[in-house]
């Protein structure tokens, strides 16, 4: 019984926009963290 983590879009992974909104930061910040940029 795998859920979608409570996200309404139905996917298993959150989007950059979802992560950024939850963290209160911009998309670029999330992208840099994911890609390991300073």
N, C-alpha and C positions, 0 to 999 in steps of 0.2 A: 504494500500500500504506500507507494511513493507519492508525495504531494508536490506542489510547486512552490513550497515555501511561503505561501500566502500571497504570491504575486498574481495579479489579475491577467497577465498576458499569456500565461500557460506554459512558459518555458522553464527549464530547470536552472538556467544561469541568469543572474541579474545583468541588466545592461549597464553601460558606463553611466548613463543618466540616472538610473535607479541608485547605484552606489554613491554617486556624487550627491544626489538629493538627500540620501540617508545620512551621509557624512557631513553635509553642509559645506561642501567644497565644489569647485568647478570640474567639468569633464576633463579638462587638460591635466588637472592635478591627479585625478584618478588614473588617467592614461600613463602619466609619467611614473607613478608608483608601480603600476602593473608591469611596465616595460623596464623598470630599474634605472630610470634616468634621474639624475640629481635635481 
